[in-house]
Amino acid sequence: MQAPFKKIIDLGDGRTIELETGKLAKQADGSVVLKMGKTMLLATVVCAKDAKEDVDFMPLSVEYKEKFSALGRFPGGFMKREAKASDYEILISRLVDRALRPLFPEDFHAEVFVNINLISADKEIIPDALAGLAASAALAVSDIPFNGPISEVRVARINGKFVINPTFAQLKTSDIDMVIGATYDNILMVEGELSEVSENDMLEAIKFAHEEIKKHCKAQMELTEMVGKTVKRSYCHETNDETLRVAIRTACYDKIYSIAKSAKPKHERSEGFESVLKEFIATLSEEEQKEKMFLIKKYYHDVEKEAMRNMILNEGIRLDGRKTNEIRPIWCEIDYLPAAHGSSIFTRGETQSLTTVTLGTKLDEKSIDEVMFKGTEKFLLHYNFPPFATGEAKPYRGTGRREIGHGNLAHRALKRMLPEGADNPYTIRIVSDILESNGSSSMATVCAGTLALMDAGVKLKKPVSGIAMGLISTAKAEKYAVLSDILGDEDHLGDMDFKVTGTKDGITATQMDIKIDGLSYEILASALQQAKEGRLHILSKLTDTIAEPRPENKPHAPRIEQFSVPRESIGAIIGPGGKVIQEIQRESGATVVIEEVNEQGIVTIYADNGDSLLAAKARIKGIVSVPDIGEVYEGKVKSIVQFGAFVEFLPGKEALLHISEIEWKRLEKVEDALKVGQIIQVKLIDVDKKTGKYKLSRKALLPKPESNQPEKPQQSE
């Protein structure tokens, strides 16, 4: 076997990344094994020889998959094998796809399949940020046309210092967690969450990450030279008709420009554009229509794109008549759904989200069983995008990659603003149903989520708003316009989709995709500043609707209270075989969950009403409380024996009331003074130091006779 080719990337802190090719999966067009510590990723890329007919886009498929054997684990479930991709794997696939896709040649339309498998895992190394580098390296050692290389890195800020690709442990203390994708020269993709970080700090984090990415790109260039893949395959995927292209532009440009400038609503505008296309098609013969329809639609789309972009760049006018920094009209409403625990409507222009909040218990937490993480999640956010939101007549096929990605962004935007610890005993589920869409629906979800949380009485630290920014630019960005609150068409026909969420004090999440080769830090800084202005404007609309969370949960919302108990009391609360806790739940009607956290017992009580919760709480407090000698308690006679009665003087605590301590006078039978179920007052008079048994007295609370006179002897008759 020929020795494999290897390239080492030094991270500068004792850690290294190794790229190896020529050893595994050699029949793929390109394959690379990436190694960092014990973590190994196998990335392969395969490309079809020719493009399918009538394809004018890049048919790229990226799949990231984690093998449970990588960490010596069995998959869960009945089948005990890897099944469909998890949400986490889908999100990583999207991260890689978004960085790779813009760099394939515009006229290259052959199907490309990129697969990245985690085949060995280190418990402390986060593999997701390495996937982009592995995929790009596989392309670099292939003959597939690609204007890379690229790399992706995670950048965190820990104690004020930027760190590249931190460990799981380090990330827990970070106030910045972003994955950056870039070529040697340009930023392509940004995704992450932040703890109310300023625009300048975010920009510095991106710059820091880019310097590391440059080293990764240089290593891939050298690896390409080593394997001799500097010349890529030739291809011819497009047949063009320049005469037709010119004819369409001449006939349609002015009409399209006029419709674009009319500021009509989305559907009217689309119908206008469609009528211009139909009018041109009608001038052609049936034979030309049949033969050239694909090219006609393609060239018409290009003219539509050119007209819209020129209108914005030359006149500063957008499709709906707004200025570049203007936000669409907003209206909000809370408490729209009377039976929900919290609800809201957020409408911005022609984009609308109906969002609900549901409050649950620990039993409602999401169980996660992934290769690198096994545990639970108590904050869930689900985003739904049915076809009717855009007026499409087709069935809704459920959650896709787009829904997962948009929901994850909104989840990241809100999660660091949720209350912590005892202030947030609930499992929270937010569901955003997009009812109308014309751009920025994920940001509408963030805004509607904020309103619904506050409507539900969740003590949100600060309200969060979000905005999507766009960019229209000429070649080399000699002229550009940054657009606030972009429409769907501005996203589709523009150069950037840059989403920013945050509070009044800083950024909480961001996602950026670039569709052009090159974005200067000057433009990025301008977009961030304009986004801040728009974000604060939107935030004011939210706080006008509801300024702060409701002081109480809705009357029909579940009641949850959480408190700690001594660790040694956990067993007493649960009881043998769960007998005690089951009895508490049965008698009170509440649900009780107890777990050990940091050597303490954390009790969570869930109930539909306050009385039920208080009853369960009193019972548990009685079990864990330490009785004091000399205290007087109200007890219940539970059973009677020959030598006394067993009295429950605290919930779950029984003690013997000896027959001699019932009354001052001598009793022949306990039943002469007490009966089962009777409520009596008793005093705790002692605790046996050896056995821990409690000693009760009832007579200590009764008046003591002054003296006992001896009975006179009976006289004989």
Secondary structure by P-SEA (a helix, b strand, c coil): ccbbbbbbbbcccccbbbbbcccccccccbbbbbbcccbbbbbbbbbbccccccccccbbbbbbbbbcccccccccccccccccccaaaaaaaaaaaaacccccccccccbbbbbbbbcbbbcccccccaaaaaaaaaaaacccccccbbbbbbbbbccccccccccaaaaaaccbbbbbbbccccccccccccccccaaaaaaaaaaaaaaaaaaaaaaaaaaaaacccbbbbbbcccccaaaaaaaaaacaaaaaaaaaccccaaaaaaaaaaaaaaaaaaccaaaaaacaaaaaaaaaaaaaaaaaaaaaaccccccccccccccbbbbbccccccccccbbbbcccbbbbbbbbbbccccccccccccccccccbbbbbbbcccccccccccccccaaaaaaaaaaaaacccccccccccccbbbbbbbbcccccaaaaaaaaaaaaaaaaacccccbbbbbbbbbbbbcccccbbbbbccccaaaaaaccbbbbbbbcccccccbbbbbccccccaaaaaaaaaaaaaaaaaaaaaaaaaccccccccccccbbbbbbccccccccccccccaaaaaaaaaaacbbbbbbbcccbbbbbbbcccaaaaaaaaaaaaaaacccccccccccccccccccbbbbcccccbbbbbccccccccccccccccccccbbbbbbbccccccccbbbbbcccccccccccccccccccc
